[in-house]
Each structure stands twice: as structure tokens, then as C-alpha cells.
Amino acid sequence: MFARMTTLHIKPEFIQDAIRLFRRNVIPSARKQKGFRGACLLIDRPDGKGIAVTFWRTEKDARSNEENRYYQEQLVKFLTFFAAPPIREGFTVEIYGLETPGAPRAAKIKAPRTKRAPAKRSK
């Protein structure tokens, strides 16, 4: 699994608008992208800092939606909210665990099932 992390600096007066846009637009649009596995948005309201993390089946899936302009189209929707340019990074997901029952209403995205290699038995 691959994660794309985008660090955002949002003008304080637009934080709620950015959250609403992420919930109503970004997540539904992302679900239509090949390899999409989930998303979360972390916000530090006092500082106006946000971290958007999207999870993809492979790095190739994440890169392909940059090549087809999906990622850029999503960022453009937030331009008036930004206090500084966003910073994009990518990571291989080594450990992933998510329990959704207590998750915020809009964030209930099922965790993907991953295939695990059989455990090696020691002799």
C-alpha cells in the first residue's frame, strides 16, 4: 500500500470550508480513482495546519492520478483557502490499522484487507 501525504496551511477563517470540501468533494472523487483505499484529514485548528493522507493500492496508482490530473484538480479547489503552497510527499505503508466504529461521521472508510504471506515456521 502507498500513502500520499499533503501538508496544508489553511487560512483560519477557511478551515471549516476546507473540511467540508474534503468531505463532500475530495473523498467521493477519490473513490472513483483506480486503486483508492482510503483517506483522512488531520487538522490543527489553532495553527491552521492540515495533513491530508490518501491511501492507494500501489505507488503506481497514486502516481497515475497525478498524471491524469486528478490530484491537481483537487488542489485547485482549495487554492483560496491556502495560506502557503501545499507540500506533497509519498510513503510506503508498512503498518496500517484502522477501527471505524468511533470515527468521525464523514470519515468512515473501510480499511482494505491485505494479503499476508504465510508465517514462516521455525525449525
Backbone as CSV, one residue per row, in Angstrom:
resi,resn,N_x,N_y,N_z,CA_x,CA_y,CA_z,C_x,C_y,C_z
1,MET,0.846,-1.170,0.000,0.000,0.000,0.000,0.892,1.234,0.000
2,PHE,0.391,2.314,-0.567,1.141,3.554,-0.678,0.278,4.689,-0.126
3,ALA,0.904,5.642,0.556,0.192,6.805,1.095,0.772,8.076,0.506
4,ARG,-0.115,8.944,0.067,0.306,10.281,-0.349,-0.123,11.234,0.760
5,MET,0.831,11.988,1.278,0.564,12.941,2.346,0.761,14.345,1.794
6,THR,-0.260,15.168,1.958,-0.166,16.556,1.532,-0.321,17.434,2.759
7,THR,0.711,18.211,3.054,0.666,19.139,4.182,0.082,20.450,3.684
8,LEU,-0.916,20.936,4.402,-1.649,22.139,4.001,-1.556,23.198,5.095
9,HIS,-1.429,24.427,4.688,-1.508,25.551,5.621,-2.729,26.351,5.194
10,ILE,-3.753,26.295,6.035,-5.056,26.858,5.688,-5.298,28.134,6.487
11,LYS,-5.831,29.140,5.808,-6.194,30.372,6.495,-7.256,30.028,7.539
12,PRO,-7.092,30.522,8.779,-8.009,30.129,9.865,-9.489,30.306,9.537
13,GLU,-9.834,31.343,8.838,-11.247,31.594,8.526,-11.822,30.610,7.504
14,PHE,-10.962,29.787,6.890,-11.424,28.838,5.873,-11.291,27.371,6.303
15,ILE,-10.913,27.123,7.542,-10.714,25.741,7.978,-11.990,24.913,7.830
16,GLN,-13.109,25.420,8.308,-14.360,24.655,8.214,-14.765,24.436,6.755
17,ASP,-14.526,25.428,5.909,-14.828,25.278,4.473,-13.951,24.194,3.844
18,ALA,-12.687,24.162,4.235,-11.771,23.152,3.698,-12.193,21.747,4.141
19,ILE,-12.597,21.614,5.386,-13.070,20.313,5.890,-14.306,19.874,5.100
20,ARG,-15.234,20.789,4.923,-16.462,20.483,4.191,-16.157,20.067,2.754
21,LEU,-15.257,20.779,2.091,-14.894,20.462,0.708,-14.228,19.086,0.622
22,PHE,-13.359,18.785,1.564,-12.696,17.479,1.578,-13.737,16.371,1.725
23,ARG,-14.672,16.569,2.650,-15.708,15.568,2.926,-16.650,15.396,1.732
24,ARG,-17.116,16.485,1.186,-18.157,16.425,0.151,-17.634,16.216,-1.262
25,ASN,-16.360,16.550,-1.487,-15.870,16.504,-2.863,-14.672,15.593,-3.054
26,VAL,-13.658,15.778,-2.234,-12.416,15.025,-2.435,-12.632,13.527,-2.233
27,ILE,-13.247,13.137,-1.134,-13.432,11.709,-0.872,-14.321,11.050,-1.935
28,PRO,-15.480,11.619,-2.278,-16.273,10.980,-3.339,-15.528,10.895,-4.680
29,SER,-14.749,11.919,-5.010,-13.974,11.889,-6.259,-12.869,10.840,-6.188
30,ALA,-12.232,10.740,-5.041,-11.144,9.774,-4.879,-11.651,8.341,-5.014
31,ARG,-12.843,8.097,-4.536,-13.409,6.743,-4.632,-13.533,6.265,-6.076
32,LYS,-13.563,7.180,-7.007,-13.677,6.827,-8.428,-12.321,6.540,-9.071
33,GLN,-11.242,6.795,-8.331,-9.900,6.607,-8.863,-9.425,5.170,-8.658
34,LYS,-8.738,4.657,-9.642,-8.210,3.296,-9.568,-7.236,3.169,-8.391
35,GLY,-7.430,2.140,-7.592,-6.506,1.841,-6.510,-6.745,2.589,-5.214
36,PHE,-7.759,3.455,-5.167,-8.033,4.210,-3.946,-8.427,3.262,-2.817
37,ARG,-7.846,3.478,-1.622,-8.116,2.610,-0.483,-8.634,3.357,0.742
38,GLY,-8.495,4.672,0.782,-8.991,5.414,1.937,-8.346,6.778,2.027
39,ALA,-8.850,7.582,2.968,-8.326,8.938,3.143,-8.605,9.407,4.559
40,CYS,-7.788,10.339,5.014,-8.074,11.014,6.278,-7.553,12.443,6.180
41,LEU,-8.163,13.304,6.965,-7.765,14.702,7.020,-7.529,15.039,8.482
42,LEU,-6.323,15.480,8.786,-5.951,15.865,10.144,-5.833,17.386,10.179
43,ILE,-6.396,18.014,11.192,-6.387,19.477,11.278,-5.923,19.934,12.654
44,ASP,-5.009,20.881,12.662,-4.621,21.598,13.877,-5.254,22.983,13.728
45,ARG,-6.431,23.155,14.280,-7.182,24.397,14.086,-6.432,25.656,14.543
46,PRO,-5.804,25.652,15.726,-5.120,26.886,16.149,-4.014,27.338,15.180
47,ASP,-3.298,26.374,14.608,-2.201,26.726,13.701,-2.623,26.790,12.241
48,GLY,-3.812,26.279,11.912,-4.256,26.267,10.523,-3.511,25.245,9.674
49,LYS,-2.909,24.283,10.324,-2.161,23.262,9.591,-3.043,22.035,9.398
50,GLY,-2.963,21.469,8.212,-3.711,20.255,7.928,-2.819,19.253,7.221
51,ILE,-3.147,17.998,7.399,-2.451,16.932,6.691,-3.519,16.040,6.075
52,ALA,-3.517,15.974,4.752,-4.431,15.088,4.037,-3.633,13.853,3.633
53,VAL,-4.136,12.694,3.995,-3.468,11.441,3.641,-4.446,10.605,2.832
54,THR,-4.006,10.189,1.655,-4.802,9.270,0.857,-4.012,7.981,0.713
55,PHE,-4.731,6.876,0.739,-4.112,5.557,0.668,-4.458,4.912,-0.667
56,TRP,-3.439,4.314,-1.286,-3.573,3.725,-2.618,-3.042,2.306,-2.613
57,ARG,-3.607,1.481,-3.461,-3.189,0.083,-3.546,-1.703,0.001,-3.834
58,THR,-1.211,0.810,-4.782,0.208,0.820,-5.147,0.677,2.248,-5.369
59,GLU,1.984,2.423,-5.392,2.542,3.732,-5.729,2.156,4.110,-7.152
60,LYS,2.119,3.132,-8.036,1.729,3.387,-9.429,0.315,3.978,-9.499
61,ASP,-0.609,3.469,-8.686,-1.967,4.019,-8.660,-1.956,5.480,-8.219
62,ALA,-1.183,5.787,-7.185,-1.098,7.168,-6.705,-0.486,8.075,-7.768
63,ARG,0.558,7.613,-8.411,1.213,8.415,-9.455,0.317,8.595,-10.677
64,SER,-0.453,7.572,-11.016,-1.293,7.676,-12.211,-2.370,8.738,-12.043
65,ASN,-2.874,8.953,-10.819,-3.882,10.001,-10.687,-3.261,11.391,-10.591
66,GLU,-1.962,11.448,-10.474,-1.276,12.733,-10.660,-1.107,12.989,-12.159
67,GLU,-0.771,11.925,-12.891,-0.590,12.055,-14.336,-1.900,12.375,-15.053
68,ASN,-3.022,11.844,-14.558,-4.296,12.150,-15.213,-4.925,13.441,-14.684
69,ARG,-4.176,14.166,-13.862,-4.527,15.499,-13.355,-5.556,15.492,-12.227
70,TYR,-5.979,14.327,-11.763,-6.945,14.260,-10.665,-6.433,15.019,-9.440
71,TYR,-5.199,14.729,-9.033,-4.640,15.349,-7.829,-4.610,16.875,-7.958
72,GLN,-4.151,17.354,-9.098,-4.065,18.799,-9.321,-5.457,19.441,-9.313
73,GLU,-6.433,18.748,-9.891,-7.809,19.273,-9.910,-8.367,19.414,-8.494
74,GLN,-7.993,18.504,-7.610,-8.458,18.599,-6.226,-7.800,19.777,-5.516
75,LEU,-6.499,19.952,-5.717,-5.796,21.068,-5.067,-6.347,22.425,-5.500
76,VAL,-6.674,22.557,-6.763,-7.186,23.833,-7.285,-8.440,24.262,-6.525
77,LYS,-9.245,23.328,-6.113,-10.475,23.633,-5.390,-10.197,24.312,-4.044
78,PHE,-8.995,24.128,-3.518,-8.623,24.666,-2.203,-7.779,25.945,-2.291
79,LEU,-7.438,26.390,-3.471,-6.481,27.493,-3.625,-6.796,28.712,-2.769
80,THR,-8.048,29.131,-2.724,-8.374,30.337,-1.946,-8.248,30.103,-0.443
81,PHE,-8.190,28.847,-0.013,-8.089,28.526,1.406,-6.644,28.503,1.905
82,PHE,-5.691,28.343,0.989,-4.293,28.144,1.374,-3.620,29.425,1.841
83,ALA,-2.876,29.313,2.945,-2.030,30.410,3.422,-0.612,30.245,2.868
84,ALA,-0.287,29.033,2.401,1.030,28.725,1.827,0.844,27.559,0.854
85,PRO,1.788,27.380,-0.062,1.668,26.261,-1.013,1.671,24.907,-0.289
86,PRO,0.891,23.955,-0.789,0.877,22.623,-0.188,2.180,21.873,-0.471
87,ILE,2.488,20.926,0.385,3.694,20.110,0.224,3.252,18.655,0.103
88,ARG,3.652,18.006,-0.981,3.255,16.625,-1.246,4.418,15.682,-0.993
89,GLU,4.127,14.562,-0.322,5.120,13.525,-0.076,4.450,12.169,-0.251
90,GLY,5.254,11.152,-0.532,4.717,9.805,-0.667,5.469,8.834,0.208
91,PHE,4.749,7.825,0.703,5.336,6.856,1.613,4.788,5.461,1.344
92,THR,5.621,4.472,1.535,5.160,3.096,1.544,4.536,2.848,2.909
93,VAL,3.360,2.252,2.933,2.688,1.959,4.190,3.184,0.611,4.687
94,GLU,3.850,0.621,5.808,4.387,-0.599,6.390,3.417,-1.218,7.397
95,ILE,2.699,-0.373,8.129,1.719,-0.840,9.101,0.464,0.000,8.915
96,TYR,-0.684,-0.640,8.893,-1.948,0.066,8.689,-3.011,-0.603,9.541
97,GLY,-3.605,0.131,10.437,-4.691,-0.399,11.243,-5.700,0.698,11.467
98,LEU,-6.959,0.368,11.323,-7.994,1.380,11.475,-9.255,0.713,11.979
99,GLU,-9.800,1.266,13.019,-11.088,0.812,13.518,-12.060,1.950,13.285
100,THR,-13.109,1.720,12.540,-14.007,2.796,12.147,-15.207,3.068,13.040
101,PRO,-15.628,2.199,13.966,-16.862,2.487,14.705,-16.904,3.853,15.386
102,GLY,-15.792,4.332,15.935,-15.792,5.626,16.606,-15.281,6.763,15.736
103,ALA,-15.086,6.495,14.447,-14.536,7.511,13.550,-15.551,8.622,13.318
104,PRO,-15.068,9.819,13.002,-15.990,10.908,12.665,-16.909,10.491,11.523
105,ARG,-18.100,11.037,11.514,-19.159,10.663,10.573,-18.686,10.539,9.133
106,ALA,-18.036,11.535,8.596,-17.682,11.532,7.178,-16.468,10.680,6.863
107,ALA,-15.775,10.245,7.877,-14.506,9.564,7.635,-14.607,8.052,7.657
108,LYS,-15.801,7.506,7.751,-15.933,6.057,7.839,-15.674,5.414,6.483
109,ILE,-14.422,5.101,6.244,-13.992,4.435,5.022,-13.410,3.109,5.460
110,LYS,-13.892,2.030,4.899,-13.432,0.716,5.333,-11.956,0.525,5.048
111,ALA,-11.286,-0.062,6.003,-9.871,-0.394,5.831,-9.752,-1.540,4.842
112,PRO,-8.754,-1.485,3.968,-8.599,-2.564,2.992,-8.106,-3.841,3.644
113,ARG,-8.479,-4.929,3.070,-7.942,-6.223,3.508,-6.669,-6.448,2.718
114,THR,-5.623,-6.766,3.412,-4.354,-7.019,2.742,-4.030,-8.496,2.822
115,LYS,-3.408,-8.993,1.779,-2.991,-10.389,1.765,-1.687,-10.481,2.521
116,ARG,-1.646,-11.429,3.430,-0.440,-11.626,4.213,0.241,-12.908,3.771
117,ALA,1.544,-12.840,3.718,2.311,-14.043,3.406,2.202,-14.987,4.596
118,PRO,2.177,-16.276,4.326,2.126,-17.234,5.442,3.331,-17.058,6.367
119,ALA,3.094,-17.224,7.636,4.181,-17.072,8.614,5.181,-18.215,8.429
120,LYS,6.446,-17.876,8.528,7.486,-18.899,8.438,7.582,-19.601,9.791
121,ARG,7.650,-20.894,9.730,7.759,-21.673,10.968,9.221,-21.942,11.262
122,SER,9.582,-21.746,12.498,10.968,-22.020,12.874,11.118,-23.520,13.128
123,LYS,12.300,-24.007,12.852,12.585,-25.452,12.987,13.045,-25.777,14.367
